[in-house]
Amino acid sequence: MSGIYIHIPFCKKKCHYCNFFSLATTRYRPEFLESLLLEIEQRKSYLPSSKINSIYLGGGTPSLYSASDLNRIFEKLEEVFEISSSAEITLEANPDDLSAEYLSSLRSTSINRLSIGVQSFFDEELKSVNRVHSGKEAIESVKLAQDYGFDNLSLDLIYGIPASTINSWEKNLKILQELQPTHLSAYSLTQEPQTAYDVLVKKGKLQAPNDEKAIQQYEMLQDFLPLISMEQYEISNYAKDGKYAQHNTSYWQGIPYLGLGPSAHSYNGKSRRWNKAHLSDYIKSSENGGVSFDEEQLSLDNQWNEWVMTGLRTKWGIDLNASPKNFPKEWYDLFKEKAHSIINQELLMEDNGVFKLTKKGKFFADGLAGEFFVD
Ligand code: SF4
C-alpha cells in the first residue's frame, strides 16, 4: 500500500501567507507537464510496493491544468504503477477555476475527491490575504461541484485572519453547515518567514495574527463541528461519516509515499527525500535523467519524534503498547514521566497506555509533541 503526491507549482497569484513552493505564473506549464511525465517513469522503483491507494494532486493550483492534461498524468501513472480500483484520487482546486464547464470535463478523469481552497466566505477577509476568488465564487463552486457529482468534497478554511471577527467566523461556520462538505481542513493563519505576509506585517501594513482571536475561533470550531456530525480526527482535519482523507491518513500512519514535482517529499520507510524547490532545475534535471533532490536517512530518534508528533495529532493518539519500532525502554519511561505533568495541566489524557490530547491540549499540539522528543 502506497500513496503518490504530485506537486503542481503554479498559481494565478500568490496568497500573502503562502510558504509553499509555487510561482505566480502560468508560463512553463507545458514544459512542466512533460517533465512530470518523465519523473513518473524515472521514479517507478522508489516505492517498496507499487500498489497505489491514494493519489493527491496539490500545489500550487492543480486546477490550472485542463482535464485532458490531467488525464495524461493519470495515464502515465497507470502505465507505471498498479493503481487500486478504490484509490482515493484528490484534486486541489481553487473556487475560481471550478466553472460548470471545467467540472464537467473533470468527470472524464479518475478524480473522485476535490479539495477546495475556500479559506473564508467573506470578500474582505479573502482580499486581506490576497486570495484570487470571492466569497460568492467559493459558495457557488462548492454547490456546482456537488451538482456535478463530486460528493466527496473537502473545504479548507483559515481562522485567526485579522480582518475576520467572531461574528464573521460564526457565519463562515453556518455557511459550511449549509454546504455540507464531507471533510474540512481548518488552519490557523500563521506569519511564516519570507512570505509577503511577514514583510507586510513588519512594514506595518498588515496586522500580525491575533492569538487570542485564533484560539477563540478554534474553540468555536471545536464546539460547532460535533453539532453538524463532523468528527475531528486530526488537529486540523474533520470528517463526516468516517470520510477521513485516505492520503493524509497514510502520512500519519507511516505508509510510504512518492512525491513528484519540485519541492515534493517522498518517504519509503527508511529515508525521506525531497525534490529541489526550483522549476527550471526540475525541468532540466528530469530531461537529463533524474530530478535533483536531497535526502536524509531516518535515525531512530527521528522515527520516535515523528511517531510522537503524528500520534498526538490524531484521534488515535499514542498507544505505548503498540509501538511500531523497538525504541529504547528509557524513551518510554521519559515519555510517561513527562506525560504525567502534562496530564496535570489538563492538556493530555491517558486510557490504558493510550495518550491523547484533551480539547484544550489540541491547540498546543506541536509544542506539546516537542516535550517528548529525543535527540
Ligand atoms: S493558492 Fe495555495 S499554493 Fe497558491 S499561493 Fe495561495 S496558498 Fe499558496
Boltz pocket constraint, residues with backbone or C-beta under 6 A from the ligand:
constraints:
  - pocket:
      binder: B
      contacts: [[A, 10], [A, 11], [A, 13], [A, 14], [A, 15], [A, 18], [A, 19], [A, 20], [A, 22], [A, 59], [A, 60], [A, 61], [A, 94], [A, 117]]
      max_distance: 6.0
